[in-house]
Amino acid sequence: MVNIEDLLQRVQYRRTKHTRKPREATTLDTYRSIYTRFDQFCKGKWTREAVMKFMQRYPDNNQQRKLYYALKSAFTVQQLEWFTADFDPLPPPSKTVERPFYTAEEITKILAAARHNLKHYLVIRIMFLAGPRKIQLCRIRAIDYDPNRGVLNIPGAKQTPEGEWLCDRVTKQLLDTYMGFHKKRFPYLFPGRRDTDGMMDEDTVRKIFKHYCEVAGVTYQEKGFKHGKGAHGARRGRVTNLYAMGFREDEITKALRWTNPFTVHTYIQKLAPQIMHEIAERDPMYQEKKA
């Protein structure tokens, strides 16, 4: 059997043309699960044939791609034979990518439902307005809030570097109140429920959104979608919200502390009827009255 922890350490610092930084703890947790399952499946005999059979157990296209890239890294660092360009089992990207998101109106309803719980209210508001990932929100420390300047330093994660976020007036007032209770007794801004010296769990953030969606009567999982909006739906929704206000993609990229404008491009959610309506309003040819 393979020493999974040793393998993860080697994979963590493996460089590729797309990845230059060490892999995040959350990515390594996913890889750990994949490597453990694969090692048990193939009984320690890591071969390309075993990879093929293992991937066939997971019919979902996106899941297969995740398995492929995780195992490719493991095979590479172990100097094991991987697939050639002549025969590559990597499935193509799914043509139907689900990116459920919250509208600004839905976030307003969710916030109204959470108004009696200051901690949860702040979690929801910061997730939407600052646009961090769940892990970034959880990693915010109490000392990251500067009440004098009214800024919150958002830690980096994955391809998103750390950076300051200027709080709006309401969030600043609420953070000042919250810190009056917090008094920096705990290292993290949002401590865990059981381990108060630790940070809030990422899944707790998702549960907060799901709970207040139910309370507010906001649809959490769209019909036909495999997954709910989660907390990441706030991040996608913020991009859509800013884009609708007229901000350019490069401006949104800077505002949300991202490095690649293409990320913003993939998150922008506009429906075809809405686009056609805007064309009808702005295109001079639509204003012509005679043929």
N, C-alpha and C positions, 0 to 999 in steps of 0.2 A: 504494500500500500504506500501511497505517496505522502510525504510530510506536507500537509496542506499549509501550515503556517510558514514554513520555509519557502514554499512555492509562492505564497502571497507576497512575501517580502521581496522576492526577486521580480515578481510581476509589477509590484508597486512602482519600482524605479525604471521599468522598461520604457524606453523612448520610442515613439513612432513619429511619422511625419505629421500626424495630427495632434499628438500628445507630447508636450515637452515638460510638463510638471508631474510630480509624483501623484499617483491616483489617490482620490479622496477616500476617507474611511467608509463612507456609504457605498462607494463602488467596490471596495474590498470586501465588504460584508456580502454584497451580491455575488461576487466572485467566489467567496468562501463557500456559499451555499451550492453554487454550480459545481465547483471542483469536488466538494464532498459527495454530492449526488453522482457525479460522473465516475469518481474513483470507486464508489460502491457498485455502480452499474457494471463497470468493466473489470472489477476485482483487481485493480492495480495495474492492468495491462493497457496502457494508453496507446491506442492505435487509431489510425484514420478510419478504419472500418468501425471501430467502437464509437467514434464521433458520429458517423453517419447513422448508426442504429439509435444512438442516444437522442439525436436531434429529431428523429422520426417519431419519438414518443411525445413530442410537443408540436401539435399541428399549427399553432398560432404563428403567423409569419414573423411578427416582431419578437416573439419569444425565441424563435429559432436564430434570428440575427444576433440577439444578445448572447445566446449560448455559443454561437460561432466565434464572435470576437473574444469572448472570455477564454475559450479553449485555445484559440489561436495564440494568445499571449502566453498561456501556460506551456503549449507545445514549443514555442519559440525559445523561451528561456531555458527549457530542458533540452534544447537542441534535438528535438524529435521531428520526424518527417511530417510536414504539413501538406496540404493539397497544392497542386500546381495550377497554373492558369488554364491548362487544358481541361482540367476537371475540378471545378470549384463549387461546392455545395451551398455557397452563400445564397440564400433566397433574395430576390429583389425587394426593395422597400415596398411596403404596402401602399397601394394606391388610395386607400381610404384611411387617412390619418385622423384620429379623433383628437380634437383640441377644444374640449368644452370650456366655456368661460362664463364669468359673471358679468352682467351689464352693470353700469353705474347705478341704475334703478334697483337692481337686485341687491347690490352691496348696501345701499341705503336702507332697504328693508331688513337685511341681516343685522346691520348695526343697530337699528331701532330695537330689534328683538334682544340684542345683547347689552343694552344700555345699563342694566342693573348689575352687570358683572364687569368691573373696570378692567381687570386683567384680560378677559376674553375680548372685550371691546377694543382694547389697544392692539391685541394680536391681529384681529380682523382688519382694523384701520391701517396699521403699518404694513400688513401683507399687501393690501390693495394700493395704497398711495406710494409706498417705497418700492414695491415690486420685487422683494427678495425671494429667494428660494426658501423652503421650510427650514433647511439646515442652517441657512444664514440667519434667519430670525432666531432660531434656538441658540445660536452661538453668541448672540449679542450679550455683552456683559454690562453690569450696572455702571461701570466707569465709562462705557462707550457713549453715555448720554451726557451732553454738555448743556446744562440749563441756561447758562449765560449767553451762549451763542444760539441756542435753540436747534442744535444739530445732533443727529444720532449717527454714530459710526457703524456701518453695516459690514461685518466680517466677510471675507472672500470665501468662495466655494466653487469647485469645479472650474469653469472657464470665466467665472465672474469675479473680478478683483474686489478688494474691499474699497470702501469709499464713504464719504459723508452724505447724509440725506438731510436736507433742510426741512424741519417739521413745519407743518401748517399750524395755524394758531390754536385750533381745537386740540390737535394731538399734543402740542406743547403744554397746554393747560392741563390736560389729562395726565401727561407724563409727570408733570410737577406734582400733581396730587398723588399719583401712584408712588413716586419716589419718596413722598412723605411717609407712606406706610412701609415701603421697602427699606428705606434708610441704609441701603447698601449692606444689609445684613447678609445677603447671599451674593455669591460672585456673579451669577447670571441675572439678567434683567427679568427673564421669565424662568424661574427655577422649576425643577421637577416636583411632582406631588409627593413622592416618597423620599427621594434623595434631594433635599433642599439645597445641597451644595452642588448638585449637578444641574444640567440644563433640561428644559422641557423636551420631551420626546417628540420627534417629527410626527409620529402618528397621532399624537394628542392635538397637534395643530389641525390635522385633517378632520379629526372627530369634532373639534370646535366648530368648524365650518358646516359639517354635516348636521350637527345638532341645531344650530341656529337657522339653517335652511328649513328644517322641519318646523321650528317654532314660527318662523316668518312666512311660511307657506311658499317658499322659493323652491323651484324644481332643482333637486340636487343631481339627479341622473336623467339625462334626456332620453326620450324613447328611441330605442335602436342603438344606443351607445352601450359599450361593454363596461365603461367606468364612469364614476361620478365626477363632478367638477373638482372635488377635493379642495385643497388650499391653493394648488397651482393654478386653478381657474381664476384666482384673483390676479395673479401675475399676467396671465394672458389678457384678462379683462382690462387691466390698467393700460396695456399697450394699445388695445382697441380704443379705449376711452381717450387717450392722449392723441392718437391718430385722428379720431373724429373731431377733436378740437382744432386740428389744423397743424399739429406739430409734425415735422419731417422725421423720417426714419433715423437719420443720423443724430437728430436732437434727442429722440427718445432713447437711442443707444447710450448717449452720454448721461442723460438724466437718470437712467436705471443702472448706470455703472457697468454696462456690458462692454464686450470687446469686439463683437462681430455684429454689424448691422443686419446680416442675414437672419440672425436669431429674431430680431424684431419683425423682419419681413414674414417669417413663418408664423409668428403669433398674431399678426393682424387678422382680425376676423371681420370680413365684410360679406354680406350675402348678395347674390346676384341681383335680386329685385331692388335692393337699396342702391347698388351701383348704377343700375339702369335709370332709377329715378333721378339720381344726381346728374347723370348725363343729359337727361331730358331737361333739367333745369338750367344747365350751364352751357350746353352745346348750342351755338347760334342756329345751326341747321334745324334744330327742333323748334325754333321760334318762328320759322317761316310759315306764312299763312296761305301762300298761293303756290300751286304747282308750276 
